[in-house]
Amino acid sequence: MKLALRQLPQHLQGDLAPLYLVYGDEPLQVGEACDAIRARARAQGFEERLVFHAEAGFDWNQLLEAAAGMSLFGSRRLLELRLGGKPGEAGARVLEAYAERPPPDTVLLASAGRLESAQLRSRWYRALERAGVVVPVWPLAPRELPAWIRRRMQDAGMRPSAAAVTLLAERVEGNLLAAAQEIEKLALLHGPGALGEKEVLAAVADSARFDLFTLVDSALAGDVQRGVRILAGLRREGVEPVLVLWALARELRSLAAMAGACESGMPVEQVLARQRVWERRKPLLRRALQRLDRRACLALLRRLARIDRLIKGQAPEACSGNVWDELIQLILRMGLPAGEMPSSWP
């Protein structure tokens, strides 16, 4: 059975399943989901706990032996398996065998980072899903972050203003662990009660995690304000502009190919399937394809070629300019509909 993260608290009000798999690339939420399962296990009398770290060279027989063995204290047991990577053939066999015959009075709690699409189609994953509960943890979308921050601050006894929530969301964008730490700090500094923008501004460091893939998604979405802010963050963090160029060029080449296929008459859904676009990214690509046609994508790629020459010091004097200013102009133009994009710009 698959559960969304928001469904886990209600599920844990009943008896535990024989096994759980919690995975995702948001460490804070994965950790807190595992904490909730551990707490419920303790409440239901699972007193013995064994932890296995499935890193490179891990002996998977240890898990089978623990499953087959009796508890030292005759109590119910919680087995924790922390996957540090792909389980490999040996691990896959063990996980399938465990899922076929989960031992009595035992709960297996497996946790992992982000799983690739091939792993989600694997036999071991499907076996765990059939035998127990899998909980995928997705990163919060930017629009979801303020509500998450408000709930967490309210749980800590604070009554934040809308401006305080917005400011904190901007300062910790993309980093839930930093958000949780800042909320704990605010709770210690100010205690319960009303909290305004002034208090947040004084206490919170700029912990925003600006990364290349977030920049690309913002540009594809046409969110130029956020894209320019992320670009400024990348510059402050010392990211080389050639990496920004690579990320944008890679996406624009793919988008140009998809736009060309759409213009030739292929349905958008078929184009996205052929390009193996992840389900969560399909709405983003659909919006980008509505705004940018193949001609616009090629114009943007030509501009990237100019920026590449600037970075390498190979641009003619007439084309000189600041690389970061050029990247800002590119992000701004990616937010324009194709019909409004100039055929050329200085």
MIKOLDO-299266 format. One line per field, with one value per residue: residue number from 1; residue in three letters; z, x, y of N, C-alpha, C in turn. Coordinates in steps of 0.2 Angstrom, whole numbers. Atoms other than C-alpha are relative to their C-alpha. Layout:
MIKOLDO-299266
i <- c(NUM; ...) .
aa <- c(Ala; ...) .
nz <- c(Z; ...) .
nx <- c(X; ...) .
ny <- c(Y; ...) .
caz <- c(Z; ...) .
cax <- c(X; ...) .
cay <- c(Y; ...) .
cz <- c(Z; ...) .
cx <- c(X; ...) .
cy <- c(Y; ...) .
//
This chain:
MIKOLDO-299266
i <- c(1; 2; 3; 4; 5; 6; 7; 8; 9; 10; 11; 12; 13; 14; 15; 16; 17; 18; 19; 20; 21; 22; 23; 24; 25; 26; 27; 28; 29; 30; 31; 32; 33; 34; 35; 36; 37; 38; 39; 40; 41; 42; 43; 44; 45; 46; 47; 48; 49; 50; 51; 52; 53; 54; 55; 56; 57; 58; 59; 60; 61; 62; 63; 64; 65; 66; 67; 68; 69; 70; 71; 72; 73; 74; 75; 76; 77; 78; 79; 80; 81; 82; 83; 84; 85; 86; 87; 88; 89; 90; 91; 92; 93; 94; 95; 96; 97; 98; 99; 100; 101; 102; 103; 104; 105; 106; 107; 108; 109; 110; 111; 112; 113; 114; 115; 116; 117; 118; 119; 120; 121; 122; 123; 124; 125; 126; 127; 128; 129; 130; 131; 132; 133; 134; 135; 136; 137; 138; 139; 140; 141; 142; 143; 144; 145; 146; 147; 148; 149; 150; 151; 152; 153; 154; 155; 156; 157; 158; 159; 160; 161; 162; 163; 164; 165; 166; 167; 168; 169; 170; 171; 172; 173; 174; 175; 176; 177; 178; 179; 180; 181; 182; 183; 184; 185; 186; 187; 188; 189; 190; 191; 192; 193; 194; 195; 196; 197; 198; 199; 200; 201; 202; 203; 204; 205; 206; 207; 208; 209; 210; 211; 212; 213; 214; 215; 216; 217; 218; 219; 220; 221; 222; 223; 224; 225; 226; 227; 228; 229; 230; 231; 232; 233; 234; 235; 236; 237; 238; 239; 240; 241; 242; 243; 244; 245; 246; 247; 248; 249; 250; 251; 252; 253; 254; 255; 256; 257; 258; 259; 260; 261; 262; 263; 264; 265; 266; 267; 268; 269; 270; 271; 272; 273; 274; 275; 276; 277; 278; 279; 280; 281; 282; 283; 284; 285; 286; 287; 288; 289; 290; 291; 292; 293; 294; 295; 296; 297; 298; 299; 300; 301; 302; 303; 304; 305; 306; 307; 308; 309; 310; 311; 312; 313; 314; 315; 316; 317; 318; 319; 320; 321; 322; 323; 324; 325; 326; 327; 328; 329; 330; 331; 332; 333; 334; 335; 336; 337; 338; 339; 340; 341; 342; 343; 344; 345; 346) .
aa <- c(Met; Lys; Leu; Ala; Leu; Arg; Gln; Leu; Pro; Gln; His; Leu; Gln; Gly; Asp; Leu; Ala; Pro; Leu; Tyr; Leu; Val; Tyr; Gly; Asp; Glu; Pro; Leu; Gln; Val; Gly; Glu; Ala; Cys; Asp; Ala; Ile; Arg; Ala; Arg; Ala; Arg; Ala; Gln; Gly; Phe; Glu; Glu; Arg; Leu; Val; Phe; His; Ala; Glu; Ala; Gly; Phe; Asp; Trp; Asn; Gln; Leu; Leu; Glu; Ala; Ala; Ala; Gly; Met; Ser; Leu; Phe; Gly; Ser; Arg; Arg; Leu; Leu; Glu; Leu; Arg; Leu; Gly; Gly; Lys; Pro; Gly; Glu; Ala; Gly; Ala; Arg; Val; Leu; Glu; Ala; Tyr; Ala; Glu; Arg; Pro; Pro; Pro; Asp; Thr; Val; Leu; Leu; Ala; Ser; Ala; Gly; Arg; Leu; Glu; Ser; Ala; Gln; Leu; Arg; Ser; Arg; Trp; Tyr; Arg; Ala; Leu; Glu; Arg; Ala; Gly; Val; Val; Val; Pro; Val; Trp; Pro; Leu; Ala; Pro; Arg; Glu; Leu; Pro; Ala; Trp; Ile; Arg; Arg; Arg; Met; Gln; Asp; Ala; Gly; Met; Arg; Pro; Ser; Ala; Ala; Ala; Val; Thr; Leu; Leu; Ala; Glu; Arg; Val; Glu; Gly; Asn; Leu; Leu; Ala; Ala; Ala; Gln; Glu; Ile; Glu; Lys; Leu; Ala; Leu; Leu; His; Gly; Pro; Gly; Ala; Leu; Gly; Glu; Lys; Glu; Val; Leu; Ala; Ala; Val; Ala; Asp; Ser; Ala; Arg; Phe; Asp; Leu; Phe; Thr; Leu; Val; Asp; Ser; Ala; Leu; Ala; Gly; Asp; Val; Gln; Arg; Gly; Val; Arg; Ile; Leu; Ala; Gly; Leu; Arg; Arg; Glu; Gly; Val; Glu; Pro; Val; Leu; Val; Leu; Trp; Ala; Leu; Ala; Arg; Glu; Leu; Arg; Ser; Leu; Ala; Ala; Met; Ala; Gly; Ala; Cys; Glu; Ser; Gly; Met; Pro; Val; Glu; Gln; Val; Leu; Ala; Arg; Gln; Arg; Val; Trp; Glu; Arg; Arg; Lys; Pro; Leu; Leu; Arg; Arg; Ala; Leu; Gln; Arg; Leu; Asp; Arg; Arg; Ala; Cys; Leu; Ala; Leu; Leu; Arg; Arg; Leu; Ala; Arg; Ile; Asp; Arg; Leu; Ile; Lys; Gly; Gln; Ala; Pro; Glu; Ala; Cys; Ser; Gly; Asn; Val; Trp; Asp; Glu; Leu; Ile; Gln; Leu; Ile; Leu; Arg; Met; Gly; Leu; Pro; Ala; Gly; Glu; Met; Pro; Ser; Ser; Trp; Pro) .
nz <- c(0; 0; -4; 0; -6; -4; -2; -5; -7; -1; 0; -6; -6; -1; -1; 5; 5; -1; 2; 3; 4; 1; 4; 3; -1; -5; -6; -6; 0; 0; -7; -5; 2; -4; -7; -2; 1; -6; -6; 0; -2; -8; -4; 1; -4; 4; -5; 2; 6; 4; 5; 5; 5; 6; 4; 5; -4; -6; 0; -1; -4; -7; -1; 0; -7; -5; 1; -2; -7; -6; -4; -6; -6; 1; 2; 7; 3; 5; 4; 4; 5; 3; 6; 3; 7; 3; -4; 3; 1; -6; -4; 3; -2; -8; -1; 3; -5; -6; 2; 1; -6; -6; -7; -5; -5; 3; 5; 4; 2; 5; 2; 5; 3; 6; 4; 7; 3; 1; -7; -1; 4; -2; -4; -7; -2; 1; -6; -6; 0; -1; -7; -5; 2; 3; -1; 4; -2; 6; -3; 1; 5; -3; -3; -6; -6; -5; -5; -4; -5; -5; -4; -5; -5; -4; -5; -5; -4; 3; 4; 4; 5; 7; 2; -3; 3; 6; 0; -2; 6; 5; -2; 0; 6; 3; -5; -6; -6; -2; -2; -6; -5; -1; -4; -7; -3; -2; -6; -6; -1; -1; -4; 4; 1; 6; 3; 6; 5; -3; -5; 5; 3; -4; -2; 5; 5; 6; 1; 6; 4; 7; 4; 7; 3; -2; 4; 7; -1; 0; 6; 4; -2; 2; -6; 1; -6; -4; 4; 0; -7; -1; 4; -4; -6; 2; 1; -6; -3; 4; 6; 6; 5; 5; -2; 1; 8; 2; -2; 4; 7; 0; 0; 6; 6; -1; 1; 7; 4; -1; 3; 7; 1; -1; 6; 6; -1; -5; -7; -6; -5; 3; 0; -6; -1; 4; -4; -7; -5; -6; -1; -4; 4; 6; 0; 1; 7; 4; 0; 3; 7; 2; 0; 4; 6; 2; 2; -6; -4; 3; -1; -7; 1; 4; -5; -5; 3; -1; -7; -1; 3; -5; -6; 3; 3; 7; 3; 3; -5; 1; -4; -7; -5; -7; 1; -4; 3; 6; -2; -3; 6; 3; -4; 1; 6; 0; -3; 5; 5; 6; 4; -3; 0; 5; 4; -2; -5; 0) .
nx <- c(4; -4; 4; -3; -3; 5; 5; -3; 3; 6; -2; -4; 5; 2; -5; -6; -1; -6; -6; 1; -6; 1; -6; 1; -6; 1; -2; 4; 6; -1; -2; 6; 4; -2; 1; 7; 1; -3; 4; 6; -3; -1; 7; 3; -4; -6; -5; -7; -1; -6; -1; -5; -2; -1; -4; -4; -3; 4; 2; 7; 2; 1; 7; 4; -1; 4; 7; 2; -2; 5; -2; -4; 4; 6; 4; 1; -7; 0; -6; -1; -5; -1; -3; -5; -1; 4; -2; -4; 4; 0; 5; 7; 2; 2; 6; 5; 1; 3; 6; 4; 2; -2; 0; 5; -2; -5; 2; -6; 0; -5; 0; -5; 1; 4; 0; 1; 6; -1; 0; 7; 3; -4; 4; -1; 4; 7; 1; 0; 6; 5; 0; 1; 2; -6; 2; -5; -1; -2; -1; 5; 0; -1; 7; 2; -4; 3; 5; -4; -3; 6; 2; -6; -1; 6; -1; -5; 4; 0; 6; -4; 3; -1; -6; -6; 0; -3; -7; -4; 0; -5; -7; -2; 3; -4; -4; 4; -4; -2; 7; 1; -5; 1; 6; -2; -4; 5; 4; -4; -1; 6; 5; 7; 3; 0; -7; 0; -6; -6; -4; -3; -6; -6; -2; -1; -5; 3; -2; 3; -4; 1; -3; 1; 6; 5; 0; 2; 8; 3; 0; 5; 6; 1; 0; -6; -3; -3; -6; -5; -2; -4; -6; -4; -2; -6; -6; -2; -3; -6; 1; -3; 5; 0; 4; 7; 1; 1; 7; 5; -1; 2; 7; 3; 0; 5; 6; 0; 2; 7; 4; 0; 5; 7; 2; 1; 6; 0; 4; -5; -1; -4; -7; -2; -1; -6; -6; 0; 1; 3; 7; 0; -2; 4; 4; -5; -2; 6; 0; -6; 2; 5; -3; -6; 0; -7; -4; -2; -5; -7; -2; -3; -6; -5; -2; -5; -6; -3; -2; -6; -6; -2; -3; -6; -4; 0; 5; -3; 1; 7; 4; -2; 5; 0; 3; 6; 6; 2; 4; 6; 4; 3; 5; 5; 3; 3; 7; 5; 3; -4; 2; -3; -8; -3; -4; -7; 0; -7) .
ny <- c(-6; -6; -6; -6; -1; -3; 5; 4; 0; 4; 7; 2; 1; 7; 5; 0; 5; 4; -4; -7; -3; -8; -2; -7; -4; -6; 4; -2; 3; 7; 1; -1; 6; 6; -1; 1; 7; 2; -2; 5; 6; 0; 0; 7; 5; 2; -3; 1; -4; 2; -4; 2; -5; 3; -3; 5; 6; 3; 7; 0; 6; -2; -1; 6; 3; -4; 1; 7; 1; -1; -5; 2; -2; 2; -6; -2; -3; -5; 0; -6; 1; -6; 1; -5; 0; 6; 7; 5; 6; 3; -3; 1; 7; 0; -4; 3; 5; -3; -3; 6; 3; -5; 4; -3; -5; -4; -5; -2; -7; -1; -7; -1; -6; 0; 6; -2; 3; 7; 3; 0; 5; 6; 5; -1; -5; 2; 5; -4; -4; 4; 3; -5; -6; -5; -7; -4; -7; -5; -7; -5; -5; -6; -2; 4; -1; -5; 3; 5; -4; -3; 6; 2; -5; 1; 6; -2; -5; -7; -3; -4; -4; 2; -2; 4; 6; -1; -1; 6; 5; -3; 1; 7; 3; 6; 3; 1; 1; -7; -3; 2; -3; -7; -1; 2; -6; -5; 2; -1; -7; -5; 3; 0; -7; -3; -1; -4; 0; -3; 5; 4; -3; -1; 6; 5; 0; 2; 7; 2; 5; -1; 5; -1; 3; -4; -5; 2; 1; -7; -2; 4; -2; -7; -4; -4; -3; 6; 2; -5; 1; 6; -1; -4; 5; 4; -4; -1; 6; 1; 5; -2; -2; 6; 6; -3; 1; 7; 2; -3; 3; 7; 0; -3; 5; 5; -3; -1; 6; 1; -5; 2; 5; -3; -4; 5; 3; 5; -2; -2; 6; 5; -3; 1; 7; 2; -3; 3; -5; 3; -2; -7; -5; -1; -7; -5; 0; -2; -7; -3; 1; -5; -7; 0; 5; 2; -6; -4; 4; 0; -7; 0; 4; -4; -5; 4; 1; -7; 0; 5; -4; -5; 3; 3; -6; 1; -5; -6; -6; -3; 4; 1; -2; 4; 7; 1; -4; 3; 5; -3; -1; 7; 2; -4; 2; 7; -1; -3; 5; 0; -5; -6; 0; -3; 4; -1; -5; -2) .
caz <- c(0; -4; 8; 5; 19; 25; 27; 39; 55; 53; 48; 63; 75; 71; 72; 63; 46; 45; 36; 30; 17; 18; 5; -3; -5; 9; 24; 37; 32; 29; 47; 55; 46; 53; 70; 70; 65; 79; 92; 87; 88; 106; 111; 104; 114; 101; 114; 105; 91; 78; 66; 49; 38; 20; 13; 0; 6; 18; 22; 18; 27; 43; 40; 36; 52; 62; 55; 58; 75; 92; 102; 116; 128; 120; 115; 99; 88; 77; 63; 55; 38; 31; 13; 7; -11; -23; -14; -28; -33; -16; -7; -19; -16; 3; 2; -9; 3; 18; 10; 6; 24; 37; 54; 68; 81; 70; 61; 47; 45; 29; 24; 9; -1; -18; -28; -47; -58; -62; -43; -42; -55; -47; -40; -23; -22; -28; -15; -1; -7; -7; 10; 19; 17; 6; 10; -4; 2; -11; -8; -5; -19; -16; -14; -1; 10; 18; 25; 31; 40; 48; 54; 62; 70; 77; 84; 93; 101; 90; 81; 66; 55; 36; 33; 45; 37; 20; 25; 33; 18; 7; 18; 19; 2; -3; 14; 27; 39; 40; 41; 56; 65; 62; 70; 85; 87; 86; 99; 111; 108; 108; 116; 112; 106; 92; 80; 67; 52; 63; 75; 60; 51; 66; 70; 54; 43; 25; 23; 6; -4; -22; -34; -53; -55; -45; -56; -72; -65; -61; -78; -87; -76; -82; -64; -68; -51; -42; -56; -55; -36; -37; -50; -38; -24; -35; -39; -21; -17; -30; -43; -59; -73; -85; -74; -75; -94; -95; -85; -95; -112; -107; -104; -118; -131; -124; -124; -142; -148; -139; -146; -163; -161; -155; -170; -182; -175; -161; -145; -130; -119; -132; -133; -115; -114; -128; -118; -102; -93; -74; -69; -57; -70; -84; -78; -78; -96; -102; -97; -104; -121; -121; -119; -129; -147; -156; -164; -146; -139; -153; -151; -132; -137; -149; -134; -123; -136; -135; -116; -118; -129; -116; -102; -113; -118; -136; -139; -151; -143; -150; -140; -124; -108; -90; -90; -75; -83; -99; -89; -80; -97; -103; -88; -91; -109; -105; -95; -111; -122; -139; -148; -137; -138; -148; -163; -157; -142; -139) .
cax <- c(0; 6; 2; 5; 15; 0; -10; 3; -3; -20; -13; -2; -18; -21; -10; 7; 10; 23; 35; 37; 48; 50; 60; 63; 76; 69; 79; 69; 53; 59; 67; 51; 41; 52; 52; 33; 33; 46; 36; 20; 31; 36; 18; 13; 27; 41; 54; 69; 77; 90; 98; 107; 116; 115; 130; 143; 149; 134; 130; 112; 112; 112; 94; 88; 96; 89; 72; 73; 81; 71; 71; 84; 71; 56; 49; 42; 56; 58; 71; 78; 86; 94; 98; 113; 111; 104; 102; 110; 105; 109; 99; 84; 83; 83; 70; 59; 61; 57; 42; 35; 36; 37; 42; 29; 30; 42; 41; 54; 57; 67; 72; 81; 84; 77; 73; 75; 61; 69; 70; 51; 47; 59; 52; 59; 50; 34; 36; 38; 23; 12; 17; 17; 17; 28; 28; 36; 42; 42; 50; 38; 33; 37; 18; 17; 31; 22; 8; 21; 30; 14; 9; 26; 27; 9; 14; 28; 15; 19; 6; 16; 10; 8; 23; 34; 29; 33; 50; 55; 49; 60; 75; 75; 68; 72; 79; 67; 80; 86; 67; 65; 81; 76; 58; 66; 78; 63; 53; 68; 71; 53; 43; 24; 14; 13; 28; 31; 42; 54; 58; 61; 72; 83; 84; 85; 100; 98; 98; 90; 97; 98; 102; 103; 88; 77; 83; 79; 61; 58; 63; 52; 38; 40; 42; 55; 56; 60; 72; 82; 82; 89; 102; 108; 109; 120; 131; 133; 138; 152; 144; 153; 142; 147; 137; 121; 124; 125; 109; 99; 106; 102; 84; 81; 88; 76; 62; 66; 65; 48; 41; 46; 37; 22; 22; 23; 7; 12; 0; 9; 6; 14; 29; 31; 30; 43; 55; 52; 47; 44; 25; 29; 37; 24; 13; 29; 34; 16; 16; 33; 27; 12; 23; 38; 38; 53; 58; 59; 69; 82; 83; 87; 100; 108; 109; 117; 130; 134; 135; 147; 159; 158; 163; 177; 183; 180; 166; 170; 171; 154; 147; 155; 145; 143; 140; 128; 118; 117; 110; 97; 91; 89; 79; 68; 65; 61; 46; 39; 27; 34; 24; 32; 50; 60; 69; 85; 91; 107) .
cay <- c(0; 17; 32; 50; 58; 68; 52; 44; 51; 44; 27; 27; 28; 10; -6; -6; -14; -28; -16; 2; 10; 29; 37; 54; 68; 79; 72; 82; 75; 57; 58; 64; 51; 38; 46; 45; 26; 23; 32; 21; 6; 10; 13; -4; -13; -15; -13; -21; -11; -17; -5; -10; 2; -5; 3; -4; -21; -24; -42; -44; -61; -51; -45; -62; -69; -55; -59; -78; -76; -75; -59; -59; -52; -61; -44; -37; -30; -15; -18; -3; -4; 12; 11; 20; 17; 3; -14; -23; -41; -48; -35; -36; -55; -52; -39; -49; -64; -54; -46; -64; -70; -55; -63; -61; -48; -38; -22; -18; 1; 4; 22; 28; 44; 48; 32; 32; 27; 10; 6; 11; -2; -16; -32; -28; -12; -19; -33; -21; -11; -26; -33; -16; 2; 14; 32; 43; 60; 74; 91; 105; 116; 134; 138; 125; 131; 146; 135; 122; 136; 143; 126; 122; 139; 137; 120; 129; 141; 156; 167; 173; 187; 184; 195; 185; 169; 176; 182; 166; 156; 168; 166; 147; 143; 125; 120; 113; 108; 126; 131; 120; 126; 144; 141; 132; 147; 159; 149; 150; 168; 175; 161; 158; 173; 185; 186; 199; 203; 213; 199; 187; 199; 201; 183; 173; 170; 169; 150; 149; 134; 140; 127; 125; 113; 125; 139; 129; 125; 143; 148; 135; 141; 159; 164; 178; 186; 169; 165; 181; 179; 162; 167; 181; 167; 156; 171; 175; 157; 157; 145; 146; 154; 139; 127; 139; 139; 120; 118; 130; 124; 106; 110; 122; 109; 96; 109; 114; 96; 94; 110; 104; 88; 97; 108; 93; 87; 75; 76; 84; 69; 58; 70; 70; 51; 49; 61; 51; 66; 62; 63; 78; 88; 86; 101; 112; 106; 108; 126; 130; 122; 133; 149; 144; 137; 130; 147; 155; 140; 141; 160; 157; 144; 156; 169; 155; 152; 171; 169; 154; 165; 178; 166; 159; 177; 173; 186; 200; 217; 222; 208; 211; 212; 205; 186; 187; 202; 192; 177; 188; 194; 176; 172; 187; 182; 164; 171; 180; 171; 167; 180; 194; 188; 199; 192; 199; 209; 219) .
cz <- c(0; 4; -2; 7; 5; 3; 6; 7; 2; 0; 6; 7; 1; 1; -6; -6; 1; -2; -3; -4; -1; -4; -3; 1; 4; 7; 6; 0; 0; 8; 4; -1; 4; 7; 2; 0; 7; 6; 1; 2; 7; 3; -1; 3; -4; 4; -3; -7; -3; -6; -5; -5; -7; -5; -5; 5; 6; -1; 1; 4; 7; 1; 0; 7; 5; 0; 2; 7; 5; 3; 6; 6; -1; -1; -7; -2; -6; -4; -5; -6; -4; -6; -2; -7; -3; 4; -4; -1; 6; 4; -3; 1; 7; 1; -2; 5; 6; -1; 0; 7; 6; 6; 4; 5; -2; -5; -4; -2; -5; -2; -5; -3; -6; -4; -7; -2; -1; 7; 2; -4; 2; 4; 7; 3; 0; 6; 6; 0; 1; 7; 5; -2; -2; 1; -4; 3; -5; 3; -1; -5; 3; 3; 6; 6; 5; 5; 4; 6; 5; 5; 5; 5; 5; 5; 5; 5; -2; -4; -5; -5; -7; -3; 3; -3; -7; 0; 2; -6; -5; 2; 0; -5; -2; 6; 6; 6; 3; 2; 7; 5; 1; 5; 7; 3; 2; 6; 6; 1; 2; 4; -4; 0; -7; -2; -6; -5; 3; 4; -5; -3; 4; 2; -5; -5; -6; -2; -7; -4; -7; -4; -7; -2; 2; -5; -7; 1; 0; -7; -5; 2; -2; 6; 1; 7; 4; -4; 1; 8; 1; -3; 4; 6; -3; -1; 7; 3; -4; -5; -6; -5; -5; 2; -1; -7; -2; 2; -4; -7; 0; -1; -6; -7; 0; -2; -8; -4; 2; -3; -8; -2; 0; -6; -6; 1; 6; 6; 5; 4; -3; 0; 6; 2; -4; 3; 7; 5; 7; 1; 3; -4; -6; 0; -2; -8; -4; -1; -4; -8; -3; -1; -5; -6; -2; -2; 6; 3; -4; 0; 7; -1; -3; 5; 5; -3; 0; 7; 1; -3; 5; 6; -2; -2; -7; -4; -3; 4; -1; 4; 7; 5; 6; -1; 4; -2; -6; 3; 3; -6; -3; 4; -1; -7; 0; 3; -5; -4; -7; -5; 2; 0; -6; -4; 1; 6; 0; 4) .
cx <- c(4; -4; 4; 2; -5; -5; 3; -2; -6; 1; 3; -5; -2; 6; 5; 0; 6; 6; -2; 6; -2; 6; -1; 6; -1; 2; -4; -6; 0; 2; -6; -5; 2; 0; -7; -2; 4; -4; -6; 2; 1; -6; -3; 5; 5; 6; 7; 1; 7; 1; 5; 1; 2; 4; 4; 3; -5; -2; -7; -3; -2; -7; -4; 1; -3; -8; -2; 2; -6; 3; 4; -4; -7; -5; -1; 6; -2; 7; 1; 5; 1; 4; 4; 1; -4; 2; 4; -4; -1; -6; -7; -3; -2; -6; -6; -2; -3; -7; -5; -2; 3; 0; -5; 3; 6; -2; 7; -2; 6; -1; 5; -1; -4; 1; -1; -6; 1; -1; -8; -4; 3; -5; 1; -4; -7; -2; -2; -7; -6; -1; -1; -2; 6; -3; 5; 0; 2; 2; -6; 1; 1; -7; -2; 4; -3; -5; 4; 3; -5; -2; 5; 1; -6; 1; 5; -3; 1; -6; 3; -5; 1; 7; 6; 0; 3; 7; 4; 0; 5; 7; 2; -3; 4; 3; -4; 3; 2; -7; -1; 4; -2; -7; 2; 4; -5; -4; 4; 1; -6; -5; -7; -2; 1; 7; -1; 6; 6; 4; 3; 6; 6; 3; 2; 5; -3; 3; -3; 5; -2; 4; -2; -7; -6; 0; -3; -8; -3; 0; -5; -7; -2; 0; 7; 3; 3; 7; 6; 3; 5; 7; 5; 3; 6; 6; 4; 4; 6; -1; 2; -6; -1; -5; -8; -1; -2; -7; -6; 0; -3; -8; -3; 1; -5; -7; -1; -2; -8; -5; 0; -4; -7; -3; -1; -6; -1; -4; 5; 1; 5; 8; 3; 2; 7; 7; 1; 0; -3; -7; 0; 2; -4; -4; 5; 2; -6; -1; 5; -2; -6; 3; 5; 0; 8; 4; 3; 5; 7; 3; 4; 6; 5; 3; 5; 7; 4; 3; 6; 6; 2; 4; 7; 5; 1; -5; 4; -2; -7; -5; 2; -5; 2; -4; -7; -6; -3; -5; -7; -5; -3; -5; -7; -4; -3; -7; -5; -3; 4; -1; 3; 7; 3; 5; 7; 0; 8; 4) .
cy <- c(6; 6; 6; 2; 3; -5; -5; 1; -4; -7; -2; -1; -7; -5; 1; -5; -4; 4; 6; 1; 7; 2; 7; 4; 6; -3; 2; -4; -8; -2; 0; -5; -6; 0; -2; -8; -3; 1; -5; -7; -1; -1; -7; -6; -3; 3; -1; 3; -2; 5; -3; 6; -4; 4; -5; -5; -3; -7; -1; -6; 2; 2; -6; -4; 3; -2; -7; -1; 2; 7; -2; 1; -3; 5; 1; 4; 5; -1; 6; -1; 7; -1; 6; 1; -6; -6; -5; -7; -4; 3; -1; -7; 0; 3; -3; -6; 2; 2; -6; -3; 5; -4; 3; 4; 4; 5; 2; 7; 1; 7; 1; 8; -1; -7; 1; -4; -8; -4; 0; -6; -7; -5; 1; 5; -2; -5; 3; 4; -5; -3; 5; 6; 4; 7; 4; 7; 5; 7; 4; 4; 7; 3; -3; 2; 5; -4; -5; 4; 2; -6; -2; 6; 0; -6; 2; 5; 7; 2; 4; 4; -3; 2; -4; -7; 0; 1; -6; -5; 3; -2; -7; -4; -7; -4; -1; -1; 7; 3; -2; 2; 7; 1; -2; 6; 6; -1; 1; 7; 4; -4; 0; 8; 2; 1; 4; 0; 2; -5; -6; 2; 0; -7; -5; 1; -1; -7; -3; -5; 1; -5; 0; -3; 4; 6; -2; 0; 7; 3; -3; 2; 7; 4; 4; 3; -5; -2; 5; 0; -6; 1; 5; -4; -4; 4; 1; -6; -3; -5; 3; 1; -6; -5; 3; -1; -7; -2; 3; -2; -7; 0; 3; -4; -5; 4; 2; -6; -2; 5; -2; -6; 2; 3; -4; -4; -5; 3; 2; -6; -5; 2; -1; -7; -2; 3; -3; 5; -3; 3; 7; 6; 1; 6; 6; 0; 2; 8; 4; -1; 4; 7; 0; -5; -1; 6; 3; -4; 1; 7; 1; -4; 4; 5; -4; -1; 7; 0; -4; 4; 5; -3; -2; 6; 0; 4; 6; 6; 3; -4; -1; 2; -4; -6; 0; 5; -3; -6; 3; 2; -6; -2; 4; -2; -7; 1; 4; -5; 1; 6; 7; 0; 3; -4; 0; 5; 2; -4) .
//
